[in-house]
Amino acid sequence: MTHHNPHLLSSSTITGDKVKNMQDEQLGDIKDLMIDLSSGRIAYAVLSFGGFLGLGDKLFAVPWPALTLDADDKMFVLNISKDRLKHAPGFDKNNWPDMASQQWGREIYQYYDIEPYW
């Protein structure tokens, strides 16, 4: 049976999806999507990584283009090692950065080697 990648997914379908890397290591799951209201694009997926049973998780804003859908396994792939993700700029659930800041956004996109869309 051949699967194809869907062209549209609801945000509620994506929220909670697991994320793995190219080495098939689990990196966490998607907690939220941040939408750029001026362009209508998904700017970031908020990835939860680490911790245990939701406690001590660190959150990361991952540029949406850095993620690839693995439709067969119903998860996303992020081409980054666990160690590099551990050292990525992150935040906790009670202290979110100003995601509308273009300077902050450029730093995040550069960390993941993605060209900003703006």
N, C-alpha and C positions, 0 to 999 in steps of 0.2 A: 504494500500500500504506500503510495507516495503522498506526502504531506506538502502543502505549500504554505508560505508565510501569508498571513492575513494582511490586508491593507489598512484595516482599522481595528482598533481594540478600545474598549471602554477603559477609563482610568481605574474603575473598580476591579476590572479584570487584571490589570497590571499590578495594582497595589497588593502586596503580599507575595508576589512572584519571587522565586529564588533567583540568585545571581551566582554564577560560577565563573571560574577563569578558564583559560585554554588548557590548563593541566587537570581540568575537571574537579578542582577544589571548590568547595562551597565558600562563597564570600559574604553571604548574608541574604537579605531580602529587601525589596523595594517598599518603603514606607509611604512615599508620597511622590507626586509629580508637581513640579513648579512650572507654571505656564507663563510665558512672556505675553502679557495682554496686548502690547502694542503690535506684535507680529503674529500672535496666535500660535506660536511654536512652543513645544516643550523645551524649556531651557535646561532643566536638570531633573534627574531622578534622585530622590533622597534614599540613599542606601544605608541600612542598619547593619553594623558589623561588630562582632565581638560580644562580650557579655554572656549572660546565661539567663534564659527564660525572660528576656526583655530587660534584665537588670544590668546596668553597666555598659549597655550598647553605646557605641559611638556612631554618629551619623555623618554621612559624607554626601556632599552635592556632587553628583557625577554628571558631566555633560551628556545629554541625551544621545548625541551621535557616537559616544564611546561604547554604547551598549548595542549588542546584536541579539536579535530574537532567535532562540533555538525552539522552533515551533514543535518539533518532535518531543522534546523533553519538557515543554511548557515552562521555560525559564529563559533568563537572559545571560549572555556571556559578556564579560568585561575582560579585556586583554590586559591584565595586570596581575602581578604576583601578590600573594597574601602579604608578604613583607612590605612591598611598596604601598599597598593599601593601608597597612598599619601606620605608615608615616605620612599619609596624605593629609592635607588640611581637612580637619573635621570639626565637629561641634557636638554639643549634647542637646537633648530634647528641650531643655529649658533655656537655652542660650543660642538661638539661631542667628547667623550672620545676616547682614543686609544683602540679600540675594539680588536686589535691584542695582547694586553698585557695579558699574562696569569694570572698575579697577579690580575688585574682588573676583568678578566673573572671569576676567582675563587670566588672573593667577590660577584659578581652578582649571580653566580650559587648557592652559599651558602645562599644568601638572599632568594632565591626561593626554598630552600631545594632540589636542584638537584645536583647529582654527575656530575662533569665535565667529558666530554667524552675524554679529552686528558690526 
